[in-house]
Amino acid sequence: KSIWVMNGPNLNLLGIREPGVYGSTSLQSIEEALVEEGERNSVSVTFFQSNHEGALIDRIHEAMGQADGILLNPGAFTHYSYAIRDAISSVSIPTVEVHLSNVHAREAFRHTSVIAPVCAGQICGFGAGSYKLGFHALLDILNGGIS
Ligand code: DQA
C-alpha cells in the first residue's frame, strides 16, 4: 500500500511559524515519524509540500493509480479552495484531512472546510499527533476496518 502525504501553504515553516498555535515540531520531524509509522505497517509513505494551489492539484492528479490513500493538510486552502476540493473528488482516492490546530476553536473563517465534505473525515486539534491519527484512520480505511 502507498500513502501520499501532502501539505499546503506555510506548513514548510512548521516549528518556526506561530509555535503557540502549531507547536515546535518541524515538518521534517513529522515526516520522519510517518516514515517509521509506515515501516511498522508495511506501507510506503511519500511526501509533498507546496505553497502553490496548482502544484497541489497537479500532485493530487499524479496520485491517480499510484496512491491508495492521501493524507492532506491543505493549510489555509482548506477554507476556500474549491479547486483542491474538486481535485480530491476527481481522483476518487480515500483522503483524510488533518490540521494541527483545532480549527473549530479558532477564527470563524477557519470553521468551514470546503474540502472535508469530499474527504473520508477530518482530524484536527492534536498538534503533530493529528498526522499520526490521520495516518491510522487512512490505514483503517485501506484495511477495510479497524487495524
Ligand atoms: C492549519 C489550519 C489552517 O487554518 C491554517 O491556515 C494553516 C494550518 C493547521 O494545520 O492547523 O495553515 O491547516
Backbone and ligand atoms as CSV (ligand in chain L), in Angstrom:
chain,resi,resn,atom,element,x,y,z
A,1,LYS,N,N,0.848,-1.210,0.000
A,1,LYS,CA,C,0.000,0.000,0.000
A,1,LYS,C,C,0.877,1.252,0.000
A,2,SER,N,N,0.323,2.297,-0.533
A,2,SER,CA,C,1.067,3.553,-0.634
A,2,SER,C,C,0.194,4.723,-0.168
A,3,ILE,N,N,0.724,5.481,0.768
A,3,ILE,CA,C,0.021,6.669,1.249
A,3,ILE,C,C,0.822,7.906,0.864
A,4,TRP,N,N,0.143,8.858,0.251
A,4,TRP,CA,C,0.800,10.130,-0.093
A,4,TRP,C,C,0.358,11.193,0.904
A,5,VAL,N,N,1.354,11.839,1.487
A,5,VAL,CA,C,1.102,12.878,2.481
A,5,VAL,C,C,1.364,14.228,1.817
A,6,MET,N,N,0.366,15.095,1.837
A,6,MET,CA,C,0.519,16.391,1.159
A,6,MET,C,C,0.235,17.531,2.122
A,7,ASN,N,N,1.106,18.514,2.087
A,7,ASN,CA,C,0.956,19.692,2.932
A,7,ASN,C,C,0.918,20.953,2.088
A,8,GLY,N,N,0.008,21.840,2.447
A,8,GLY,CA,C,-0.180,23.076,1.706
A,8,GLY,C,C,0.645,24.234,2.255
A,9,PRO,N,N,0.188,25.447,1.964
A,9,PRO,CA,C,0.983,26.647,2.197
A,9,PRO,C,C,1.364,26.887,3.655
A,10,ASN,N,N,2.579,27.358,3.812
A,10,ASN,CA,C,3.161,27.780,5.092
A,10,ASN,C,C,3.528,26.625,6.020
A,11,LEU,N,N,3.192,25.406,5.631
A,11,LEU,CA,C,3.487,24.277,6.512
A,11,LEU,C,C,4.961,23.882,6.436
A,12,ASN,N,N,5.670,24.405,5.427
A,12,ASN,CA,C,7.130,24.249,5.400
A,12,ASN,C,C,7.773,24.991,6.567
A,13,LEU,N,N,7.038,25.940,7.163
A,13,LEU,CA,C,7.598,26.725,8.269
A,13,LEU,C,C,7.227,26.165,9.645
A,14,LEU,N,N,6.662,24.960,9.677
A,14,LEU,CA,C,6.298,24.367,10.976
A,14,LEU,C,C,7.519,24.299,11.878
A,15,GLY,N,N,7.289,24.612,13.140
A,15,GLY,CA,C,8.395,24.636,14.105
A,15,GLY,C,C,8.853,26.055,14.357
A,16,ILE,N,N,8.750,26.872,13.300
A,16,ILE,CA,C,9.168,28.278,13.389
A,16,ILE,C,C,7.913,29.155,13.459
A,17,ARG,N,N,6.917,28.733,12.683
A,17,ARG,CA,C,5.696,29.519,12.487
A,17,ARG,C,C,4.757,29.415,13.698
A,18,GLU,N,N,4.414,30.533,14.312
A,18,GLU,CA,C,3.438,30.579,15.412
A,18,GLU,C,C,3.475,29.310,16.277
A,19,PRO,N,N,4.587,29.057,16.964
A,19,PRO,CA,C,4.695,27.801,17.725
A,19,PRO,C,C,3.617,27.632,18.794
A,20,GLY,N,N,3.071,28.766,19.290
A,20,GLY,CA,C,1.990,28.683,20.278
A,20,GLY,C,C,0.733,28.045,19.698
A,21,VAL,N,N,0.575,28.152,18.377
A,21,VAL,CA,C,-0.605,27.585,17.709
A,21,VAL,C,C,-0.276,26.218,17.109
A,22,TYR,N,N,0.893,26.138,16.468
A,22,TYR,CA,C,1.189,24.942,15.671
A,22,TYR,C,C,2.252,24.022,16.280
A,23,GLY,N,N,2.814,24.430,17.439
A,23,GLY,CA,C,3.812,23.580,18.092
A,23,GLY,C,C,5.214,23.815,17.555
A,24,SER,N,N,6.163,23.112,18.138
A,24,SER,CA,C,7.565,23.354,17.795
A,24,SER,C,C,8.163,22.238,16.932
A,25,THR,N,N,7.315,21.297,16.521
A,25,THR,CA,C,7.795,20.184,15.687
A,25,THR,C,C,7.883,20.629,14.228
A,26,SER,N,N,8.993,20.332,13.587
A,26,SER,CA,C,9.162,20.702,12.173
A,26,SER,C,C,8.414,19.711,11.281
A,27,LEU,N,N,8.179,20.141,10.034
A,27,LEU,CA,C,7.534,19.243,9.076
A,27,LEU,C,C,8.420,18.027,8.836
A,28,GLN,N,N,9.727,18.264,8.819
A,28,GLN,CA,C,10.652,17.136,8.606
A,28,GLN,C,C,10.500,16.079,9.709
A,29,SER,N,N,10.361,16.530,10.966
A,29,SER,CA,C,10.191,15.567,12.072
A,29,SER,C,C,8.875,14.810,11.933
A,30,ILE,N,N,7.838,15.519,11.516
A,30,ILE,CA,C,6.540,14.849,11.316
A,30,ILE,C,C,6.693,13.781,10.229
A,31,GLU,N,N,7.394,14.157,9.149
A,31,GLU,CA,C,7.562,13.204,8.041
A,31,GLU,C,C,8.382,11.995,8.486
A,32,GLU,N,N,9.406,12.238,9.305
A,32,GLU,CA,C,10.219,11.114,9.798
A,32,GLU,C,C,9.367,10.162,10.631
A,33,ALA,N,N,8.502,10.745,11.477
A,33,ALA,CA,C,7.623,9.908,12.315
A,33,ALA,C,C,6.682,9.083,11.443
A,34,LEU,N,N,6.206,9.685,10.331
A,34,LEU,CA,C,5.288,8.953,9.453
A,34,LEU,C,C,6.007,7.859,8.667
A,35,VAL,N,N,7.272,8.085,8.352
A,35,VAL,CA,C,8.058,7.039,7.686
A,35,VAL,C,C,8.143,5.825,8.614
A,36,GLU,N,N,8.431,6.085,9.896
A,36,GLU,CA,C,8.508,4.984,10.880
A,36,GLU,C,C,7.167,4.274,11.009
A,37,GLU,N,N,6.112,5.059,11.051
A,37,GLU,CA,C,4.755,4.501,11.152
A,37,GLU,C,C,4.467,3.629,9.922
A,38,GLY,N,N,4.910,4.108,8.770
A,38,GLY,CA,C,4.744,3.355,7.531
A,38,GLY,C,C,5.507,2.037,7.584
A,39,GLU,N,N,6.747,2.101,8.079
A,39,GLU,CA,C,7.566,0.877,8.153
A,39,GLU,C,C,6.925,-0.149,9.068
A,40,ARG,N,N,6.401,0.340,10.204
A,40,ARG,CA,C,5.734,-0.563,11.160
A,40,ARG,C,C,4.516,-1.239,10.547
A,41,ASN,N,N,3.915,-0.579,9.558
A,41,ASN,CA,C,2.659,-1.093,8.991
A,41,ASN,C,C,2.800,-1.534,7.534
A,42,SER,N,N,4.052,-1.652,7.078
A,42,SER,CA,C,4.336,-2.080,5.706
A,42,SER,C,C,3.617,-1.233,4.660
A,43,VAL,N,N,3.651,0.053,4.869
A,43,VAL,CA,C,3.038,0.991,3.921
A,43,VAL,C,C,4.126,1.956,3.471
A,44,SER,N,N,4.192,2.220,2.185
A,44,SER,CA,C,5.163,3.229,1.745
A,44,SER,C,C,4.517,4.612,1.868
A,45,VAL,N,N,5.319,5.577,2.303
A,45,VAL,CA,C,4.812,6.919,2.562
A,45,VAL,C,C,5.630,7.907,1.735
A,46,THR,N,N,4.923,8.745,0.986
A,46,THR,CA,C,5.569,9.698,0.078
A,46,THR,C,C,5.097,11.104,0.434
A,47,PHE,N,N,6.025,12.054,0.402
A,47,PHE,CA,C,5.696,13.398,0.896
A,47,PHE,C,C,5.763,14.460,-0.185
A,48,PHE,N,N,4.926,15.473,0.012
A,48,PHE,CA,C,4.926,16.625,-0.887
A,48,PHE,C,C,4.432,17.837,-0.106
A,49,GLN,N,N,5.106,18.953,-0.293
A,49,GLN,CA,C,4.621,20.216,0.295
A,49,GLN,C,C,4.724,21.284,-0.770
A,50,SER,N,N,3.690,22.123,-0.852
A,50,SER,CA,C,3.791,23.261,-1.764
A,50,SER,C,C,3.001,24.438,-1.216
A,51,ASN,N,N,3.491,25.616,-1.544
A,51,ASN,CA,C,2.770,26.844,-1.196
A,51,ASN,C,C,1.831,27.266,-2.319
A,52,HIS,N,N,1.750,26.439,-3.366
A,52,HIS,CA,C,1.008,26.823,-4.569
A,52,HIS,C,C,-0.176,25.887,-4.816
A,53,GLU,N,N,-1.325,26.481,-5.000
A,53,GLU,CA,C,-2.553,25.710,-5.189
A,53,GLU,C,C,-2.450,24.759,-6.385
A,54,GLY,N,N,-1.980,25.287,-7.519
A,54,GLY,CA,C,-1.902,24.465,-8.731
A,54,GLY,C,C,-0.950,23.290,-8.577
A,55,ALA,N,N,0.141,23.512,-7.846
A,55,ALA,CA,C,1.116,22.428,-7.638
A,55,ALA,C,C,0.486,21.312,-6.809
A,56,LEU,N,N,-0.328,21.695,-5.827
A,56,LEU,CA,C,-1.021,20.685,-5.015
A,56,LEU,C,C,-2.025,19.918,-5.875
A,57,ILE,N,N,-2.716,20.639,-6.745
A,57,ILE,CA,C,-3.699,19.990,-7.633
A,57,ILE,C,C,-2.986,19.021,-8.582
A,58,ASP,N,N,-1.863,19.452,-9.149
A,58,ASP,CA,C,-1.089,18.560,-10.038
A,58,ASP,C,C,-0.687,17.284,-9.295
A,59,ARG,N,N,-0.269,17.462,-8.057
A,59,ARG,CA,C,0.174,16.315,-7.260
A,59,ARG,C,C,-0.991,15.361,-6.958
A,60,ILE,N,N,-2.147,15.928,-6.674
A,60,ILE,CA,C,-3.335,15.095,-6.422
A,60,ILE,C,C,-3.657,14.290,-7.691
A,61,HIS,N,N,-3.550,14.917,-8.844
A,61,HIS,CA,C,-3.785,14.186,-10.103
A,61,HIS,C,C,-2.753,13.074,-10.282
A,62,GLU,N,N,-1.496,13.372,-9.946
A,62,GLU,CA,C,-0.431,12.360,-10.083
A,62,GLU,C,C,-0.688,11.149,-9.201
A,63,ALA,N,N,-1.425,11.360,-8.125
A,63,ALA,CA,C,-1.683,10.258,-7.184
A,63,ALA,C,C,-2.541,9.159,-7.814
A,64,MET,N,N,-3.261,9.503,-8.877
A,64,MET,CA,C,-4.129,8.512,-9.525
A,64,MET,C,C,-3.326,7.310,-9.998
A,65,GLY,N,N,-3.744,6.153,-9.575
A,65,GLY,CA,C,-3.067,4.923,-9.978
A,65,GLY,C,C,-1.787,4.668,-9.197
A,66,GLN,N,N,-1.410,5.592,-8.324
A,66,GLN,CA,C,-0.170,5.423,-7.562
A,66,GLN,C,C,-0.393,5.370,-6.062
A,67,ALA,N,N,-1.304,6.212,-5.564
A,67,ALA,CA,C,-1.543,6.265,-4.120
A,67,ALA,C,C,-2.843,5.535,-3.792
A,68,ASP,N,N,-2.811,4.797,-2.677
A,68,ASP,CA,C,-4.033,4.143,-2.201
A,68,ASP,C,C,-4.804,5.062,-1.269
A,69,GLY,N,N,-4.092,6.030,-0.699
A,69,GLY,CA,C,-4.740,6.970,0.217
A,69,GLY,C,C,-3.949,8.259,0.261
A,70,ILE,N,N,-4.645,9.347,0.587
A,70,ILE,CA,C,-3.999,10.650,0.691
A,70,ILE,C,C,-4.270,11.222,2.084
A,71,LEU,N,N,-3.216,11.695,2.720
A,71,LEU,CA,C,-3.315,12.412,3.987
A,71,LEU,C,C,-3.006,13.858,3.650
A,72,LEU,N,N,-3.961,14.737,3.866
A,72,LEU,CA,C,-3.839,16.102,3.341
A,72,LEU,C,C,-4.049,17.164,4.406
A,73,ASN,N,N,-3.057,18.024,4.565
A,73,ASN,CA,C,-3.266,19.261,5.324
A,73,ASN,C,C,-3.216,20.397,4.307
A,74,PRO,N,N,-4.377,20.895,3.895
A,74,PRO,CA,C,-4.382,21.921,2.846
A,74,PRO,C,C,-4.032,23.322,3.343
A,75,GLY,N,N,-3.709,23.467,4.649
A,75,GLY,CA,C,-3.417,24.795,5.193
A,75,GLY,C,C,-4.607,25.709,4.974
A,76,ALA,N,N,-4.346,26.976,4.692
A,76,ALA,CA,C,-5.448,27.935,4.532
A,76,ALA,C,C,-6.330,27.614,3.321
A,77,PHE,N,N,-5.821,26.837,2.355
A,77,PHE,CA,C,-6.664,26.447,1.211
A,77,PHE,C,C,-7.901,25.671,1.666
A,78,THR,N,N,-7.781,25.035,2.843
A,78,THR,CA,C,-8.912,24.311,3.440
A,78,THR,C,C,-10.204,25.108,3.353
A,79,HIS,N,N,-10.059,26.406,3.618
A,79,HIS,CA,C,-11.242,27.218,3.859
A,79,HIS,C,C,-11.863,27.802,2.589
A,80,TYR,N,N,-11.146,27.721,1.469
A,80,TYR,CA,C,-11.730,28.363,0.273
A,80,TYR,C,C,-11.342,27.750,-1.069
A,81,SER,N,N,-10.532,26.689,-1.087
A,81,SER,CA,C,-10.120,26.191,-2.406
A,81,SER,C,C,-11.087,25.144,-2.964
A,82,TYR,N,N,-12.032,25.633,-3.760
A,82,TYR,CA,C,-12.928,24.697,-4.452
A,82,TYR,C,C,-12.150,23.868,-5.456
A,83,ALA,N,N,-11.033,24.421,-5.946
A,83,ALA,CA,C,-10.237,23.689,-6.940
A,83,ALA,C,C,-9.570,22.458,-6.315
A,84,ILE,N,N,-9.080,22.599,-5.079
A,84,ILE,CA,C,-8.491,21.426,-4.410
A,84,ILE,C,C,-9.598,20.435,-4.047
A,85,ARG,N,N,-10.718,20.960,-3.605
A,85,ARG,CA,C,-11.870,20.084,-3.322
A,85,ARG,C,C,-12.231,19.267,-4.566
A,86,ASP,N,N,-12.331,19.938,-5.715
A,86,ASP,CA,C,-12.706,19.231,-6.939
A,86,ASP,C,C,-11.638,18.226,-7.353
A,87,ALA,N,N,-10.370,18.558,-7.105
A,87,ALA,CA,C,-9.285,17.617,-7.433
A,87,ALA,C,C,-9.431,16.346,-6.606
A,88,ILE,N,N,-9.703,16.502,-5.315
A,88,ILE,CA,C,-9.876,15.327,-4.448
A,88,ILE,C,C,-11.075,14.503,-4.914
A,89,SER,N,N,-12.187,15.164,-5.216
A,89,SER,CA,C,-13.342,14.361,-5.643
A,89,SER,C,C,-13.132,13.770,-7.029
A,90,SER,N,N,-12.255,14.373,-7.839
A,90,SER,CA,C,-11.999,13.841,-9.183
A,90,SER,C,C,-11.207,12.533,-9.170
A,91,VAL,N,N,-10.276,12.398,-8.222
A,91,VAL,CA,C,-9.371,11.247,-8.280
A,91,VAL,C,C,-9.907,10.010,-7.556
A,92,SER,N,N,-10.961,10.172,-6.759
A,92,SER,CA,C,-11.563,9.022,-6.051
A,92,SER,C,C,-10.550,8.213,-5.248
A,93,ILE,N,N,-9.664,8.894,-4.560
A,93,ILE,CA,C,-8.710,8.218,-3.662
A,93,ILE,C,C,-9.116,8.616,-2.237
A,94,PRO,N,N,-9.284,7.619,-1.337
A,94,PRO,CA,C,-9.670,7.976,0.031
A,94,PRO,C,C,-8.699,8.992,0.624
A,95,THR,N,N,-9.270,10.070,1.153
A,95,THR,CA,C,-8.445,11.167,1.663
A,95,THR,C,C,-8.885,11.523,3.074
A,96,VAL,N,N,-7.902,11.730,3.936
A,96,VAL,CA,C,-8.188,12.208,5.288
A,96,VAL,C,C,-7.567,13.591,5.424
A,97,GLU,N,N,-8.382,14.548,5.867
A,97,GLU,CA,C,-7.907,15.925,6.067
A,97,GLU,C,C,-7.405,16.067,7.499
A,98,VAL,N,N,-6.230,16.637,7.650
A,98,VAL,CA,C,-5.680,16.835,9.003
A,98,VAL,C,C,-5.272,18.283,9.224
A,99,HIS,N,N,-5.376,18.697,10.482
A,99,HIS,CA,C,-4.892,20.011,10.915
A,99,HIS,C,C,-4.226,19.870,12.267
A,100,LEU,N,N,-3.158,20.595,12.441
A,100,LEU,CA,C,-2.512,20.597,13.754
A,100,LEU,C,C,-3.404,21.258,14.796
A,101,SER,N,N,-3.940,22.432,14.434
A,101,SER,CA,C,-4.738,23.198,15.385
A,101,SER,C,C,-6.187,22.738,15.342
A,102,ASN,N,N,-6.923,23.060,16.407
A,102,ASN,CA,C,-8.363,22.806,16.405
A,102,ASN,C,C,-9.018,23.977,15.685
A,103,VAL,N,N,-9.213,23.812,14.401
A,103,VAL,CA,C,-9.720,24.917,13.576
A,103,VAL,C,C,-11.103,25.408,14.056
A,104,HIS,N,N,-11.829,24.532,14.714
A,104,HIS,CA,C,-13.184,24.905,15.176
A,104,HIS,C,C,-13.153,25.805,16.407
A,105,ALA,N,N,-12.006,25.883,17.050
A,105,ALA,CA,C,-11.866,26.733,18.242
A,105,ALA,C,C,-11.197,28.058,17.890
A,106,ARG,N,N,-11.018,28.300,16.601
A,106,ARG,CA,C,-10.281,29.495,16.177
A,106,ARG,C,C,-11.195,30.485,15.445
A,107,GLU,N,N,-10.610,31.352,14.625
A,107,GLU,CA,C,-11.412,32.374,13.941
A,107,GLU,C,C,-12.521,31.714,13.106
A,108,ALA,N,N,-13.618,32.462,12.947
A,108,ALA,CA,C,-14.792,31.918,12.240
A,108,ALA,C,C,-14.433,31.423,10.837
A,109,PHE,N,N,-13.501,32.122,10.149
A,109,PHE,CA,C,-13.207,31.704,8.770
A,109,PHE,C,C,-12.566,30.324,8.712
A,110,ARG,N,N,-12.035,29.862,9.867
A,110,ARG,CA,C,-11.422,28.515,9.878
A,110,ARG,C,C,-12.429,27.419,10.213
A,111,HIS,N,N,-13.653,27.790,10.551
A,111,HIS,CA,C,-14.636,26.782,10.954
A,111,HIS,C,C,-15.168,26.008,9.762
A,112,THR,N,N,-15.025,26.597,8.575
A,112,THR,CA,C,-15.513,25.926,7.371
A,112,THR,C,C,-14.360,25.280,6.630
A,113,SER,N,N,-14.548,24.015,6.261
A,113,SER,CA,C,-13.636,23.372,5.317
A,113,SER,C,C,-14.442,23.037,4.080
A,114,VAL,N,N,-14.016,23.568,2.936
A,114,VAL,CA,C,-14.710,23.220,1.690
A,114,VAL,C,C,-14.204,21.881,1.162
A,115,ILE,N,N,-13.152,21.364,1.801
A,115,ILE,CA,C,-12.525,20.115,1.342
A,115,ILE,C,C,-13.019,18.909,2.149
A,116,ALA,N,N,-13.274,19.108,3.430
A,116,ALA,CA,C,-13.691,17.984,4.292
A,116,ALA,C,C,-14.885,17.188,3.740
A,117,PRO,N,N,-15.892,17.844,3.108
A,117,PRO,CA,C,-17.030,17.059,2.612
A,117,PRO,C,C,-16.662,16.014,1.552
A,118,VAL,N,N,-15.534,16.181,0.883
A,118,VAL,CA,C,-15.145,15.166,-0.110
A,118,VAL,C,C,-14.060,14.236,0.444
A,119,CYS,N,N,-13.760,14.388,1.729
A,119,CYS,CA,C,-12.791,13.500,2.395
A,119,CYS,C,C,-13.549,12.447,3.195
A,120,ALA,N,N,-12.809,11.388,3.573
A,120,ALA,CA,C,-13.419,10.382,4.441
A,120,ALA,C,C,-13.723,11.010,5.794
A,121,GLY,N,N,-12.884,11.930,6.241
A,121,GLY,CA,C,-13.101,12.602,7.511
A,121,GLY,C,C,-12.013,13.622,7.767
A,122,GLN,N,N,-12.166,14.301,8.884
A,122,GLN,CA,C,-11.221,15.366,9.249
A,122,GLN,C,C,-10.734,15.122,10.673
A,123,ILE,N,N,-9.429,15.284,10.884
A,123,ILE,CA,C,-8.863,15.181,12.235
A,123,ILE,C,C,-8.133,16.480,12.515
A,124,CYS,N,N,-8.461,17.125,13.619
A,124,CYS,CA,C,-7.799,18.391,13.935
A,124,CYS,C,C,-7.642,18.564,15.428
A,125,GLY,N,N,-6.638,19.341,15.795
A,125,GLY,CA,C,-6.512,19.755,17.187
A,125,GLY,C,C,-5.511,18.976,18.012
A,126,PHE,N,N,-4.821,18.019,17.414
A,126,PHE,CA,C,-3.900,17.178,18.177
A,126,PHE,C,C,-2.441,17.489,17.877
A,127,GLY,N,N,-2.195,18.684,17.370
A,127,GLY,CA,C,-0.826,19.072,17.040
A,127,GLY,C,C,-0.251,18.121,16.000
A,128,ALA,N,N,1.043,17.841,16.119
A,128,ALA,CA,C,1.685,16.924,15.171
A,128,ALA,C,C,1.014,15.554,15.218
A,129,GLY,N,N,0.413,15.230,16.372
A,129,GLY,CA,C,-0.291,13.949,16.529
A,129,GLY,C,C,-1.443,13.781,15.561
A,130,SER,N,N,-1.996,14.881,15.055
A,130,SER,CA,C,-3.100,14.769,14.086
A,130,SER,C,C,-2.665,13.952,12.868
A,131,TYR,N,N,-1.387,14.091,12.485
A,131,TYR,CA,C,-0.900,13.356,11.297
A,131,TYR,C,C,-0.879,11.855,11.572
A,132,LYS,N,N,-0.426,11.487,12.789
A,132,LYS,CA,C,-0.347,10.070,13.130
A,132,LYS,C,C,-1.755,9.469,13.204
A,133,LEU,N,N,-2.668,10.225,13.822
A,133,LEU,CA,C,-4.060,9.760,13.915
A,133,LEU,C,C,-4.677,9.650,12.524
A,134,GLY,N,N,-4.398,10.655,11.690
A,134,GLY,CA,C,-4.929,10.646,10.330
A,134,GLY,C,C,-4.364,9.485,9.525
A,135,PHE,N,N,-3.091,9.213,9.739
A,135,PHE,CA,C,-2.434,8.096,9.057
A,135,PHE,C,C,-3.137,6.780,9.417
A,136,HIS,N,N,-3.441,6.601,10.708
A,136,HIS,CA,C,-4.104,5.358,11.138
A,136,HIS,C,C,-5.561,5.302,10.677
A,137,ALA,N,N,-6.195,6.457,10.608
A,137,ALA,CA,C,-7.563,6.487,10.078
A,137,ALA,C,C,-7.556,5.998,8.629
A,138,LEU,N,N,-6.561,6.468,7.880
A,138,LEU,CA,C,-6.433,6.069,6.476
A,138,LEU,C,C,-6.117,4.571,6.372
A,139,LEU,N,N,-5.217,4.089,7.247
A,139,LEU,CA,C,-4.884,2.661,7.254
A,139,LEU,C,C,-6.132,1.814,7.509
A,140,ASP,N,N,-6.943,2.266,8.458
A,140,ASP,CA,C,-8.179,1.535,8.760
A,140,ASP,C,C,-9.062,1.437,7.523
A,141,ILE,N,N,-9.149,2.554,6.794
A,141,ILE,CA,C,-9.967,2.556,5.574
A,141,ILE,C,C,-9.374,1.563,4.570
A,142,LEU,N,N,-8.048,1.620,4.390
A,142,LEU,CA,C,-7.408,0.760,3.396
A,142,LEU,C,C,-7.494,-0.713,3.782
A,143,ASN,N,N,-7.525,-0.980,5.107
A,143,ASN,CA,C,-7.607,-2.360,5.576
A,143,ASN,C,C,-9.045,-2.826,5.721
A,144,GLY,N,N,-9.977,-1.949,5.408
A,144,GLY,CA,C,-11.393,-2.326,5.454
A,144,GLY,C,C,-11.946,-2.440,6.862
A,145,GLY,N,N,-11.351,-1.788,7.825
A,145,GLY,CA,C,-11.879,-1.826,9.195
A,145,GLY,C,C,-10.809,-1.383,10.155
A,146,ILE,N,N,-11.033,-1.570,11.435
A,146,ILE,CA,C,-10.059,-1.117,12.441
A,146,ILE,C,C,-8.806,-1.976,12.385
A,147,SER,N,N,-7.648,-1.285,12.288
A,147,SER,CA,C,-6.380,-2.039,12.192
A,147,SER,C,C,-5.609,-1.940,13.505
L,1,DQA,C1,C,-3.886,24.505,9.569
L,1,DQA,C2,C,-5.107,25.375,9.927
L,1,DQA,C3,C,-5.379,26.404,8.846
L,1,DQA,O1,O,-6.477,27.223,9.227
L,1,DQA,C4,C,-4.180,27.310,8.642
L,1,DQA,O2,O,-4.415,28.203,7.595
L,1,DQA,C5,C,-2.920,26.528,8.432
L,1,DQA,C6,C,-2.665,25.365,9.269
L,1,DQA,C7,C,-3.499,23.537,10.701
L,1,DQA,O3,O,-2.816,22.563,10.434
L,1,DQA,O4,O,-3.874,23.763,11.864
L,1,DQA,O5,O,-2.085,26.901,7.612
L,1,DQA,O6,O,-4.197,23.736,8.410
